Amino acid sequence: MAIIYKWDIPQMNAHIQADGEDNVIYTVHYRYTGSEESGGETYSSTNIGTQSYTYVAGEPFVPYEDTEAFEAVVIGWLEGSLDVPAMQASIAASIQSQVTPVNEDLYFTWQNPTPPPAE
């Protein structure tokens, strides 16, 4: 099955007023998550980060709105300024390593660790 990617924008930082505009966003906090179902299990990986922006007076300005339409505008900013294909490749590799592990955790039994339950 194909990986499904989703943006989540939990927060934005904004200048209350700058260059004659209100709520001028200067940092977007994001999570970009990919998930895939395989063998009845759902696997996922998330890229978390922030992206900074600078508004220059006279350039087109999109005023902040607490709407899904404005969220789509912000996602457009992110997709225009981040290397989304590289993020997707990293997420895909992480999911693949969950689906088909190449590493495992080993423990010394005399140290009394609590290993995760076997699946």
SULWO-V119830 format. One record per helix or strand of 3 or more residues. SS is the DSSP state (a for helix, b for strand). FROM is the first residue (numbers start at 1). TO is the last residue. Records with the same first field share a line. If there is no record, write none. Layout:
SS->FROM-TO  FROM-TO
This chain:
b->4-18  21-38  41-52
a->68-81  84-99  109-111
